[in-house]
Amino acid sequence: MDKEMLEALRAMFKEELKAELEPIKADIKEIKNKMDSVYDQTADLTEFRTETKQGISDIQRNLNTMELVTSKNWNDIAQLKSIK
């Protein structure tokens, strides 16, 4: 009799445990999906950051070149004015 009662309790407990685990499993699956989204967004943002840094470097280089050319032009203008 005790054995039958233990088996019945074990079966009940197993069913209750299974019922409680289902929502937890669903939550874990949802979290995994969200983590995949986070990984994808992180990859996109990393690529964007790299492209932005490269763009800023290009702009700085172009600005330095423009300053050098402007400086040379001012020197040329000063020389032309002194010739007058």
PyMOL Python script that loads the backbone (N, CA, C, O; Angstrom):
from pymol import cmd

cmd.read_pdbstr("""\
ATOM      1  N   MET A   1       0.822  -1.190   0.000  1.00  0.00           N
ATOM      2  CA  MET A   1       0.000   0.000   0.000  1.00  0.00           C
ATOM      3  C   MET A   1       0.867   1.256   0.000  1.00  0.00           C
ATOM      4  O   MET A   1       0.614   2.201  -0.747  1.00  0.00           O
ATOM      5  N   ASP A   2       1.887   1.251   0.845  1.00  0.00           N
ATOM      6  CA  ASP A   2       2.788   2.406   0.879  1.00  0.00           C
ATOM      7  C   ASP A   2       3.476   2.609  -0.469  1.00  0.00           C
ATOM      8  O   ASP A   2       3.685   3.737  -0.914  1.00  0.00           O
ATOM      9  N   LYS A   3       3.817   1.508  -1.097  1.00  0.00           N
ATOM     10  CA  LYS A   3       4.480   1.590  -2.393  1.00  0.00           C
ATOM     11  C   LYS A   3       3.546   2.203  -3.433  1.00  0.00           C
ATOM     12  O   LYS A   3       3.974   3.024  -4.245  1.00  0.00           O
ATOM     13  N   GLU A   4       2.282   1.811  -3.412  1.00  0.00           N
ATOM     14  CA  GLU A   4       1.309   2.358  -4.351  1.00  0.00           C
ATOM     15  C   GLU A   4       1.102   3.847  -4.107  1.00  0.00           C
ATOM     16  O   GLU A   4       0.983   4.637  -5.044  1.00  0.00           O
ATOM     17  N   MET A   5       1.061   4.212  -2.831  1.00  0.00           N
ATOM     18  CA  MET A   5       0.865   5.619  -2.476  1.00  0.00           C
ATOM     19  C   MET A   5       2.075   6.445  -2.925  1.00  0.00           C
ATOM     20  O   MET A   5       1.925   7.549  -3.451  1.00  0.00           O
ATOM     21  N   LEU A   6       3.256   5.903  -2.714  1.00  0.00           N
ATOM     22  CA  LEU A   6       4.475   6.602  -3.144  1.00  0.00           C
ATOM     23  C   LEU A   6       4.499   6.774  -4.663  1.00  0.00           C
ATOM     24  O   LEU A   6       4.870   7.834  -5.166  1.00  0.00           O
ATOM     25  N   GLU A   7       4.107   5.743  -5.381  1.00  0.00           N
ATOM     26  CA  GLU A   7       4.060   5.829  -6.843  1.00  0.00           C
ATOM     27  C   GLU A   7       3.054   6.881  -7.291  1.00  0.00           C
ATOM     28  O   GLU A   7       3.318   7.642  -8.222  1.00  0.00           O
ATOM     29  N   ALA A   8       1.896   6.925  -6.625  1.00  0.00           N
ATOM     30  CA  ALA A   8       0.868   7.909  -6.964  1.00  0.00           C
ATOM     31  C   ALA A   8       1.377   9.317  -6.679  1.00  0.00           C
ATOM     32  O   ALA A   8       1.184  10.226  -7.486  1.00  0.00           O
ATOM     33  N   LEU A   9       2.025   9.498  -5.536  1.00  0.00           N
ATOM     34  CA  LEU A   9       2.595  10.809  -5.182  1.00  0.00           C
ATOM     35  C   LEU A   9       3.689  11.209  -6.166  1.00  0.00           C
ATOM     36  O   LEU A   9       3.772  12.363  -6.585  1.00  0.00           O
ATOM     37  N   ARG A  10       4.519  10.250  -6.523  1.00  0.00           N
ATOM     38  CA  ARG A  10       5.609  10.516  -7.466  1.00  0.00           C
ATOM     39  C   ARG A  10       5.042  10.947  -8.819  1.00  0.00           C
ATOM     40  O   ARG A  10       5.535  11.896  -9.428  1.00  0.00           O
ATOM     41  N   ALA A  11       4.010  10.252  -9.284  1.00  0.00           N
ATOM     42  CA  ALA A  11       3.387  10.594 -10.560  1.00  0.00           C
ATOM     43  C   ALA A  11       2.764  11.986 -10.492  1.00  0.00           C
ATOM     44  O   ALA A  11       2.890  12.770 -11.433  1.00  0.00           O
ATOM     45  N   MET A  12       2.087  12.298  -9.374  1.00  0.00           N
ATOM     46  CA  MET A  12       1.485  13.622  -9.205  1.00  0.00           C
ATOM     47  C   MET A  12       2.556  14.708  -9.203  1.00  0.00           C
ATOM     48  O   MET A  12       2.429  15.738  -9.865  1.00  0.00           O
ATOM     49  N   PHE A  13       3.607  14.446  -8.445  1.00  0.00           N
ATOM     50  CA  PHE A  13       4.696  15.415  -8.349  1.00  0.00           C
ATOM     51  C   PHE A  13       5.344  15.628  -9.716  1.00  0.00           C
ATOM     52  O   PHE A  13       5.676  16.753 -10.089  1.00  0.00           O
ATOM     53  N   LYS A  14       5.519  14.538 -10.452  1.00  0.00           N
ATOM     54  CA  LYS A  14       6.136  14.616 -11.767  1.00  0.00           C
ATOM     55  C   LYS A  14       5.285  15.466 -12.711  1.00  0.00           C
ATOM     56  O   LYS A  14       5.820  16.283 -13.461  1.00  0.00           O
ATOM     57  N   GLU A  15       3.969  15.280 -12.677  1.00  0.00           N
ATOM     58  CA  GLU A  15       3.069  16.062 -13.527  1.00  0.00           C
ATOM     59  C   GLU A  15       3.087  17.533 -13.142  1.00  0.00           C
ATOM     60  O   GLU A  15       3.116  18.408 -14.007  1.00  0.00           O
ATOM     61  N   GLU A  16       3.069  17.807 -11.828  1.00  0.00           N
ATOM     62  CA  GLU A  16       3.112  19.200 -11.369  1.00  0.00           C
ATOM     63  C   GLU A  16       4.422  19.855 -11.774  1.00  0.00           C
ATOM     64  O   GLU A  16       4.451  20.998 -12.231  1.00  0.00           O
ATOM     65  N   LEU A  17       5.492  19.116 -11.598  1.00  0.00           N
ATOM     66  CA  LEU A  17       6.808  19.642 -11.963  1.00  0.00           C
ATOM     67  C   LEU A  17       6.872  19.931 -13.461  1.00  0.00           C
ATOM     68  O   LEU A  17       7.390  20.965 -13.885  1.00  0.00           O
ATOM     69  N   LYS A  18       6.343  19.012 -14.249  1.00  0.00           N
ATOM     70  CA  LYS A  18       6.329  19.188 -15.699  1.00  0.00           C
ATOM     71  C   LYS A  18       5.515  20.423 -16.081  1.00  0.00           C
ATOM     72  O   LYS A  18       5.918  21.198 -16.948  1.00  0.00           O
ATOM     73  N   ALA A  19       4.373  20.598 -15.431  1.00  0.00           N
ATOM     74  CA  ALA A  19       3.512  21.748 -15.719  1.00  0.00           C
ATOM     75  C   ALA A  19       4.201  23.058 -15.347  1.00  0.00           C
ATOM     76  O   ALA A  19       4.041  24.065 -16.037  1.00  0.00           O
ATOM     77  N   GLU A  20       4.961  23.044 -14.267  1.00  0.00           N
ATOM     78  CA  GLU A  20       5.662  24.262 -13.850  1.00  0.00           C
ATOM     79  C   GLU A  20       6.889  24.539 -14.712  1.00  0.00           C
ATOM     80  O   GLU A  20       7.292  25.691 -14.866  1.00  0.00           O
ATOM     81  N   LEU A  21       7.475  23.503 -15.264  1.00  0.00           N
ATOM     82  CA  LEU A  21       8.671  23.688 -16.087  1.00  0.00           C
ATOM     83  C   LEU A  21       8.357  24.220 -17.482  1.00  0.00           C
ATOM     84  O   LEU A  21       9.202  24.883 -18.084  1.00  0.00           O
ATOM     85  N   GLU A  22       7.183  23.950 -18.003  1.00  0.00           N
ATOM     86  CA  GLU A  22       6.831  24.393 -19.350  1.00  0.00           C
ATOM     87  C   GLU A  22       6.960  25.908 -19.524  1.00  0.00           C
ATOM     88  O   GLU A  22       7.599  26.350 -20.478  1.00  0.00           O
ATOM     89  N   PRO A  23       6.370  26.727 -18.626  1.00  0.00           N
ATOM     90  CA  PRO A  23       6.540  28.183 -18.795  1.00  0.00           C
ATOM     91  C   PRO A  23       8.003  28.617 -18.669  1.00  0.00           C
ATOM     92  O   PRO A  23       8.440  29.556 -19.335  1.00  0.00           O
ATOM     93  N   ILE A  24       8.744  27.930 -17.816  1.00  0.00           N
ATOM     94  CA  ILE A  24      10.162  28.273 -17.645  1.00  0.00           C
ATOM     95  C   ILE A  24      10.923  27.982 -18.938  1.00  0.00           C
ATOM     96  O   ILE A  24      11.761  28.774 -19.368  1.00  0.00           O
ATOM     97  N   LYS A  25      10.623  26.843 -19.547  1.00  0.00           N
ATOM     98  CA  LYS A  25      11.270  26.506 -20.818  1.00  0.00           C
ATOM     99  C   LYS A  25      10.913  27.526 -21.896  1.00  0.00           C
ATOM    100  O   LYS A  25      11.761  27.922 -22.696  1.00  0.00           O
ATOM    101  N   ALA A  26       9.646  27.947 -21.909  1.00  0.00           N
ATOM    102  CA  ALA A  26       9.216  28.951 -22.892  1.00  0.00           C
ATOM    103  C   ALA A  26       9.949  30.270 -22.659  1.00  0.00           C
ATOM    104  O   ALA A  26      10.361  30.935 -23.609  1.00  0.00           O
ATOM    105  N   ASP A  27      10.107  30.643 -21.389  1.00  0.00           N
ATOM    106  CA  ASP A  27      10.830  31.878 -21.067  1.00  0.00           C
ATOM    107  C   ASP A  27      12.286  31.790 -21.506  1.00  0.00           C
ATOM    108  O   ASP A  27      12.836  32.753 -22.040  1.00  0.00           O
ATOM    109  N   ILE A  28      12.904  30.646 -21.285  1.00  0.00           N
ATOM    110  CA  ILE A  28      14.305  30.460 -21.688  1.00  0.00           C
ATOM    111  C   ILE A  28      14.437  30.579 -23.206  1.00  0.00           C
ATOM    112  O   ILE A  28      15.378  31.190 -23.712  1.00  0.00           O
ATOM    113  N   LYS A  29      13.485  29.988 -23.922  1.00  0.00           N
ATOM    114  CA  LYS A  29      13.518  30.075 -25.385  1.00  0.00           C
ATOM    115  C   LYS A  29      13.383  31.524 -25.838  1.00  0.00           C
ATOM    116  O   LYS A  29      14.075  31.960 -26.758  1.00  0.00           O
ATOM    117  N   GLU A  30      12.490  32.267 -25.187  1.00  0.00           N
ATOM    118  CA  GLU A  30      12.297  33.679 -25.525  1.00  0.00           C
ATOM    119  C   GLU A  30      13.565  34.484 -25.236  1.00  0.00           C
ATOM    120  O   GLU A  30      13.954  35.350 -26.020  1.00  0.00           O
ATOM    121  N   ILE A  31      14.199  34.190 -24.113  1.00  0.00           N
ATOM    122  CA  ILE A  31      15.447  34.882 -23.753  1.00  0.00           C
ATOM    123  C   ILE A  31      16.531  34.576 -24.783  1.00  0.00           C
ATOM    124  O   ILE A  31      17.281  35.470 -25.176  1.00  0.00           O
ATOM    125  N   LYS A  32      16.619  33.328 -25.219  1.00  0.00           N
ATOM    126  CA  LYS A  32      17.613  32.971 -26.237  1.00  0.00           C
ATOM    127  C   LYS A  32      17.369  33.741 -27.532  1.00  0.00           C
ATOM    128  O   LYS A  32      18.311  34.222 -28.161  1.00  0.00           O
ATOM    129  N   ASN A  33      16.101  33.857 -27.926  1.00  0.00           N
ATOM    130  CA  ASN A  33      15.778  34.618 -29.140  1.00  0.00           C
ATOM    131  C   ASN A  33      16.174  36.080 -28.986  1.00  0.00           C
ATOM    132  O   ASN A  33      16.712  36.689 -29.910  1.00  0.00           O
ATOM    133  N   LYS A  34      15.901  36.634 -27.809  1.00  0.00           N
ATOM    134  CA  LYS A  34      16.272  38.028 -27.573  1.00  0.00           C
ATOM    135  C   LYS A  34      17.786  38.195 -27.580  1.00  0.00           C
ATOM    136  O   LYS A  34      18.298  39.194 -28.084  1.00  0.00           O
ATOM    137  N   MET A  35      18.504  37.226 -27.025  1.00  0.00           N
ATOM    138  CA  MET A  35      19.967  37.298 -27.021  1.00  0.00           C
ATOM    139  C   MET A  35      20.506  37.257 -28.450  1.00  0.00           C
ATOM    140  O   MET A  35      21.464  37.959 -28.773  1.00  0.00           O
ATOM    141  N   ASP A  36      19.897  36.441 -29.300  1.00  0.00           N
ATOM    142  CA  ASP A  36      20.312  36.408 -30.703  1.00  0.00           C
ATOM    143  C   ASP A  36      20.135  37.784 -31.334  1.00  0.00           C
ATOM    144  O   ASP A  36      20.983  38.240 -32.100  1.00  0.00           O
ATOM    145  N   SER A  37      19.024  38.438 -31.005  1.00  0.00           N
ATOM    146  CA  SER A  37      18.786  39.790 -31.528  1.00  0.00           C
ATOM    147  C   SER A  37      19.843  40.759 -31.016  1.00  0.00           C
ATOM    148  O   SER A  37      20.331  41.607 -31.762  1.00  0.00           O
ATOM    149  N   VAL A  38      20.193  40.630 -29.745  1.00  0.00           N
ATOM    150  CA  VAL A  38      21.216  41.504 -29.155  1.00  0.00           C
ATOM    151  C   VAL A  38      22.559  41.274 -29.847  1.00  0.00           C
ATOM    152  O   VAL A  38      23.267  42.236 -30.147  1.00  0.00           O
ATOM    153  N   TYR A  39      22.917  40.021 -30.104  1.00  0.00           N
ATOM    154  CA  TYR A  39      24.168  39.727 -30.806  1.00  0.00           C
ATOM    155  C   TYR A  39      24.172  40.358 -32.197  1.00  0.00           C
ATOM    156  O   TYR A  39      25.168  40.950 -32.613  1.00  0.00           O
ATOM    157  N   ASP A  40      23.056  40.229 -32.910  1.00  0.00           N
ATOM    158  CA  ASP A  40      22.968  40.816 -34.254  1.00  0.00           C
ATOM    159  C   ASP A  40      23.101  42.334 -34.203  1.00  0.00           C
ATOM    160  O   ASP A  40      23.816  42.927 -35.011  1.00  0.00           O
ATOM    161  N   GLN A  41      22.413  42.958 -33.255  1.00  0.00           N
ATOM    162  CA  GLN A  41      22.484  44.415 -33.138  1.00  0.00           C
ATOM    163  C   GLN A  41      23.889  44.860 -32.750  1.00  0.00           C
ATOM    164  O   GLN A  41      24.379  45.880 -33.234  1.00  0.00           O
ATOM    165  N   THR A  42      24.533  44.095 -31.877  1.00  0.00           N
ATOM    166  CA  THR A  42      25.898  44.427 -31.463  1.00  0.00           C
ATOM    167  C   THR A  42      26.843  44.355 -32.662  1.00  0.00           C
ATOM    168  O   THR A  42      27.711  45.212 -32.826  1.00  0.00           O
ATOM    169  N   ALA A  43      26.673  43.343 -33.489  1.00  0.00           N
ATOM    170  CA  ALA A  43      27.512  43.224 -34.686  1.00  0.00           C
ATOM    171  C   ALA A  43      27.283  44.412 -35.617  1.00  0.00           C
ATOM    172  O   ALA A  43      28.235  44.981 -36.150  1.00  0.00           O
ATOM    173  N   ASP A  44      26.016  44.783 -35.808  1.00  0.00           N
ATOM    174  CA  ASP A  44      25.708  45.936 -36.664  1.00  0.00           C
ATOM    175  C   ASP A  44      26.312  47.218 -36.104  1.00  0.00           C
ATOM    176  O   ASP A  44      26.877  48.021 -36.847  1.00  0.00           O
ATOM    177  N   LEU A  45      26.190  47.409 -34.792  1.00  0.00           N
ATOM    178  CA  LEU A  45      26.723  48.624 -34.171  1.00  0.00           C
ATOM    179  C   LEU A  45      28.247  48.655 -34.228  1.00  0.00           C
ATOM    180  O   LEU A  45      28.838  49.721 -34.398  1.00  0.00           O
ATOM    181  N   THR A  46      28.878  47.509 -34.088  1.00  0.00           N
ATOM    182  CA  THR A  46      30.337  47.445 -34.176  1.00  0.00           C
ATOM    183  C   THR A  46      30.792  47.825 -35.581  1.00  0.00           C
ATOM    184  O   THR A  46      31.757  48.569 -35.753  1.00  0.00           O
ATOM    185  N   GLU A  47      30.087  47.307 -36.580  1.00  0.00           N
ATOM    186  CA  GLU A  47      30.419  47.653 -37.965  1.00  0.00           C
ATOM    187  C   GLU A  47      30.195  49.147 -38.209  1.00  0.00           C
ATOM    188  O   GLU A  47      31.019  49.802 -38.847  1.00  0.00           O
ATOM    189  N   PHE A  48      29.085  49.684 -37.706  1.00  0.00           N
ATOM    190  CA  PHE A  48      28.789  51.112 -37.860  1.00  0.00           C
ATOM    191  C   PHE A  48      29.874  51.953 -37.200  1.00  0.00           C
ATOM    192  O   PHE A  48      30.309  52.959 -37.760  1.00  0.00           O
ATOM    193  N   ARG A  49      30.314  51.543 -36.006  1.00  0.00           N
ATOM    194  CA  ARG A  49      31.361  52.270 -35.279  1.00  0.00           C
ATOM    195  C   ARG A  49      32.656  52.289 -36.094  1.00  0.00           C
ATOM    196  O   ARG A  49      33.310  53.326 -36.210  1.00  0.00           O
ATOM    197  N   THR A  50      33.014  51.151 -36.649  1.00  0.00           N
ATOM    198  CA  THR A  50      34.240  51.063 -37.448  1.00  0.00           C
ATOM    199  C   THR A  50      34.151  51.972 -38.672  1.00  0.00           C
ATOM    200  O   THR A  50      35.094  52.698 -38.987  1.00  0.00           O
ATOM    201  N   GLU A  51      33.011  51.922 -39.357  1.00  0.00           N
ATOM    202  CA  GLU A  51      32.832  52.770 -40.539  1.00  0.00           C
ATOM    203  C   GLU A  51      32.854  54.247 -40.166  1.00  0.00           C
ATOM    204  O   GLU A  51      33.415  55.065 -40.896  1.00  0.00           O
ATOM    205  N   THR A  52      32.247  54.591 -39.038  1.00  0.00           N
ATOM    206  CA  THR A  52      32.211  55.987 -38.595  1.00  0.00           C
ATOM    207  C   THR A  52      33.610  56.478 -38.246  1.00  0.00           C
ATOM    208  O   THR A  52      33.994  57.587 -38.618  1.00  0.00           O
ATOM    209  N   LYS A  53      34.376  55.648 -37.529  1.00  0.00           N
ATOM    210  CA  LYS A  53      35.745  56.040 -37.188  1.00  0.00           C
ATOM    211  C   LYS A  53      36.577  56.248 -38.449  1.00  0.00           C
ATOM    212  O   LYS A  53      37.368  57.188 -38.525  1.00  0.00           O
ATOM    213  N   GLN A  54      36.399  55.373 -39.437  1.00  0.00           N
ATOM    214  CA  GLN A  54      37.139  55.515 -40.692  1.00  0.00           C
ATOM    215  C   GLN A  54      36.731  56.798 -41.399  1.00  0.00           C
ATOM    216  O   GLN A  54      37.576  57.512 -41.941  1.00  0.00           O
ATOM    217  N   GLY A  55      35.438  57.089 -41.393  1.00  0.00           N
ATOM    218  CA  GLY A  55      34.947  58.317 -42.026  1.00  0.00           C
ATOM    219  C   GLY A  55      35.510  59.554 -41.357  1.00  0.00           C
ATOM    220  O   GLY A  55      35.893  60.508 -42.034  1.00  0.00           O
ATOM    221  N   ILE A  56      35.563  59.547 -40.039  1.00  0.00           N
ATOM    222  CA  ILE A  56      36.114  60.691 -39.300  1.00  0.00           C
ATOM    223  C   ILE A  56      37.597  60.854 -39.611  1.00  0.00           C
ATOM    224  O   ILE A  56      38.077  61.976 -39.772  1.00  0.00           O
ATOM    225  N   SER A  57      38.323  59.746 -39.696  1.00  0.00           N
ATOM    226  CA  SER A  57      39.749  59.818 -40.048  1.00  0.00           C
ATOM    227  C   SER A  57      39.930  60.418 -41.437  1.00  0.00           C
ATOM    228  O   SER A  57      40.820  61.239 -41.656  1.00  0.00           O
ATOM    229  N   ASP A  58      39.082  60.003 -42.371  1.00  0.00           N
ATOM    230  CA  ASP A  58      39.158  60.553 -43.733  1.00  0.00           C
ATOM    231  C   ASP A  58      38.881  62.053 -43.726  1.00  0.00           C
ATOM    232  O   ASP A  58      39.574  62.816 -44.399  1.00  0.00           O
ATOM    233  N   ILE A  59      37.879  62.475 -42.972  1.00  0.00           N
ATOM    234  CA  ILE A  59      37.547  63.903 -42.884  1.00  0.00           C
ATOM    235  C   ILE A  59      38.711  64.679 -42.284  1.00  0.00           C
ATOM    236  O   ILE A  59      39.041  65.762 -42.767  1.00  0.00           O
ATOM    237  N   GLN A  60      39.344  64.141 -41.233  1.00  0.00           N
ATOM    238  CA  GLN A  60      40.486  64.818 -40.613  1.00  0.00           C
ATOM    239  C   GLN A  60      41.637  64.955 -41.603  1.00  0.00           C
ATOM    240  O   GLN A  60      42.275  66.004 -41.682  1.00  0.00           O
ATOM    241  N   ARG A  61      41.899  63.883 -42.361  1.00  0.00           N
ATOM    242  CA  ARG A  61      42.968  63.934 -43.356  1.00  0.00           C
ATOM    243  C   ARG A  61      42.669  64.982 -44.426  1.00  0.00           C
ATOM    244  O   ARG A  61      43.542  65.759 -44.811  1.00  0.00           O
ATOM    245  N   ASN A  62      41.430  64.992 -44.897  1.00  0.00           N
ATOM    246  CA  ASN A  62      41.040  65.978 -45.915  1.00  0.00           C
ATOM    247  C   ASN A  62      41.138  67.400 -45.377  1.00  0.00           C
ATOM    248  O   ASN A  62      41.565  68.309 -46.089  1.00  0.00           O
ATOM    249  N   LEU A  63      40.746  67.591 -44.127  1.00  0.00           N
ATOM    250  CA  LEU A  63      40.822  68.918 -43.515  1.00  0.00           C
ATOM    251  C   LEU A  63      42.280  69.363 -43.384  1.00  0.00           C
ATOM    252  O   LEU A  63      42.594  70.524 -43.645  1.00  0.00           O
ATOM    253  N   ASN A  64      43.164  68.464 -42.986  1.00  0.00           N
ATOM    254  CA  ASN A  64      44.589  68.798 -42.893  1.00  0.00           C
ATOM    255  C   ASN A  64      45.147  69.179 -44.262  1.00  0.00           C
ATOM    256  O   ASN A  64      45.909  70.138 -44.383  1.00  0.00           O
ATOM    257  N   THR A  65      44.765  68.425 -45.289  1.00  0.00           N
ATOM    258  CA  THR A  65      45.213  68.737 -46.650  1.00  0.00           C
ATOM    259  C   THR A  65      44.701  70.103 -47.076  1.00  0.00           C
ATOM    260  O   THR A  65      45.435  70.896 -47.667  1.00  0.00           O
ATOM    261  N   MET A  66      43.436  70.370 -46.772  1.00  0.00           N
ATOM    262  CA  MET A  66      42.844  71.655 -47.138  1.00  0.00           C
ATOM    263  C   MET A  66      43.558  72.806 -46.422  1.00  0.00           C
ATOM    264  O   MET A  66      43.778  73.860 -47.019  1.00  0.00           O
ATOM    265  N   GLU A  67      43.917  72.616 -45.163  1.00  0.00           N
ATOM    266  CA  GLU A  67      44.636  73.659 -44.425  1.00  0.00           C
ATOM    267  C   GLU A  67      46.008  73.912 -45.041  1.00  0.00           C
ATOM    268  O   GLU A  67      46.441  75.060 -45.141  1.00  0.00           O
ATOM    269  N   LEU A  68      46.695  72.840 -45.458  1.00  0.00           N
ATOM    270  CA  LEU A  68      48.005  73.009 -46.097  1.00  0.00           C
ATOM    271  C   LEU A  68      47.879  73.763 -47.420  1.00  0.00           C
ATOM    272  O   LEU A  68      48.669  74.663 -47.706  1.00  0.00           O
ATOM    273  N   VAL A  69      46.889  73.395 -48.218  1.00  0.00           N
ATOM    274  CA  VAL A  69      46.685  74.064 -49.506  1.00  0.00           C
ATOM    275  C   VAL A  69      46.315  75.525 -49.280  1.00  0.00           C
ATOM    276  O   VAL A  69      46.800  76.406 -49.990  1.00  0.00           O
ATOM    277  N   THR A  70      45.459  75.786 -48.293  1.00  0.00           N
ATOM    278  CA  THR A  70      45.065  77.167 -47.987  1.00  0.00           C
ATOM    279  C   THR A  70      46.280  77.980 -47.551  1.00  0.00           C
ATOM    280  O   THR A  70      46.438  79.136 -47.943  1.00  0.00           O
ATOM    281  N   SER A  71      47.125  77.371 -46.746  1.00  0.00           N
ATOM    282  CA  SER A  71      48.335  78.056 -46.289  1.00  0.00           C
ATOM    283  C   SER A  71      49.234  78.402 -47.482  1.00  0.00           C
ATOM    284  O   SER A  71      49.751  79.516 -47.575  1.00  0.00           O
ATOM    285  N   LYS A  72      49.413  77.448 -48.385  1.00  0.00           N
ATOM    286  CA  LYS A  72      50.231  77.703 -49.573  1.00  0.00           C
ATOM    287  C   LYS A  72      49.607  78.819 -50.423  1.00  0.00           C
ATOM    288  O   LYS A  72      50.314  79.682 -50.941  1.00  0.00           O
ATOM    289  N   ASN A  73      48.280  78.790 -50.559  1.00  0.00           N
ATOM    290  CA  ASN A  73      47.602  79.832 -51.338  1.00  0.00           C
ATOM    291  C   ASN A  73      47.815  81.206 -50.706  1.00  0.00           C
ATOM    292  O   ASN A  73      48.046  82.184 -51.417  1.00  0.00           O
ATOM    293  N   TRP A  74      47.738  81.286 -49.386  1.00  0.00           N
ATOM    294  CA  TRP A  74      47.966  82.572 -48.712  1.00  0.00           C
ATOM    295  C   TRP A  74      49.390  83.062 -48.960  1.00  0.00           C
ATOM    296  O   TRP A  74      49.619  84.255 -49.162  1.00  0.00           O
ATOM    297  N   ASN A  75      50.338  82.136 -48.944  1.00  0.00           N
ATOM    298  CA  ASN A  75      51.727  82.512 -49.240  1.00  0.00           C
ATOM    299  C   ASN A  75      51.851  83.032 -50.670  1.00  0.00           C
ATOM    300  O   ASN A  75      52.514  84.038 -50.923  1.00  0.00           O
ATOM    301  N   ASP A  76      51.203  82.333 -51.595  1.00  0.00           N
ATOM    302  CA  ASP A  76      51.235  82.782 -52.998  1.00  0.00           C
ATOM    303  C   ASP A  76      50.591  84.157 -53.143  1.00  0.00           C
ATOM    304  O   ASP A  76      51.104  85.009 -53.869  1.00  0.00           O
ATOM    305  N   ILE A  77      49.476  84.378 -52.460  1.00  0.00           N
ATOM    306  CA  ILE A  77      48.791  85.677 -52.515  1.00  0.00           C
ATOM    307  C   ILE A  77      49.691  86.770 -51.943  1.00  0.00           C
ATOM    308  O   ILE A  77      49.780  87.865 -52.498  1.00  0.00           O
ATOM    309  N   ALA A  78      50.359  86.466 -50.827  1.00  0.00           N
ATOM    310  CA  ALA A  78      51.255  87.455 -50.217  1.00  0.00           C
ATOM    311  C   ALA A  78      52.398  87.788 -51.168  1.00  0.00           C
ATOM    312  O   ALA A  78      52.779  88.953 -51.282  1.00  0.00           O
ATOM    313  N   GLN A  79      52.951  86.797 -51.849  1.00  0.00           N
ATOM    314  CA  GLN A  79      54.033  87.044 -52.807  1.00  0.00           C
ATOM    315  C   GLN A  79      53.543  87.891 -53.980  1.00  0.00           C
ATOM    316  O   GLN A  79      54.239  88.802 -54.428  1.00  0.00           O
ATOM    317  N   LEU A  80      52.357  87.590 -54.470  1.00  0.00           N
ATOM    318  CA  LEU A  80      51.805  88.363 -55.589  1.00  0.00           C
ATOM    319  C   LEU A  80      51.552  89.811 -55.173  1.00  0.00           C
ATOM    320  O   LEU A  80      51.787  90.732 -55.955  1.00  0.00           O
ATOM    321  N   LYS A  81      51.074  90.013 -53.948  1.00  0.00           N
ATOM    322  CA  LYS A  81      50.830  91.379 -53.468  1.00  0.00           C
ATOM    323  C   LYS A  81      52.144  92.136 -53.305  1.00  0.00           C
ATOM    324  O   LYS A  81      52.198  93.343 -53.543  1.00  0.00           O
ATOM    325  N   SER A  82      53.191  91.445 -52.907  1.00  0.00           N
ATOM    326  CA  SER A  82      54.468  92.131 -52.691  1.00  0.00           C
ATOM    327  C   SER A  82      55.114  92.535 -54.013  1.00  0.00           C
ATOM    328  O   SER A  82      55.928  93.458 -54.050  1.00  0.00           O
ATOM    329  N   ILE A  83      54.757  91.853 -55.089  1.00  0.00           N
ATOM    330  CA  ILE A  83      55.309  92.176 -56.402  1.00  0.00           C
ATOM    331  C   ILE A  83      54.755  93.500 -56.906  1.00  0.00           C
ATOM    332  O   ILE A  83      55.466  94.221 -57.606  1.00  0.00           O
ATOM    333  N   LYS A  84      53.547  93.838 -56.586  1.00  0.00           N
ATOM    334  CA  LYS A  84      52.910  95.074 -57.045  1.00  0.00           C
ATOM    335  C   LYS A  84      53.754  96.236 -56.790  1.00  0.00           C
ATOM    336  O   LYS A  84      53.370  97.360 -57.114  1.00  0.00           O
TER     337      LYS A  84
END
""", "prot")
cmd.dss("prot")
cmd.show_as("cartoon", "prot")
cmd.util.cbc("prot")
cmd.orient("prot")
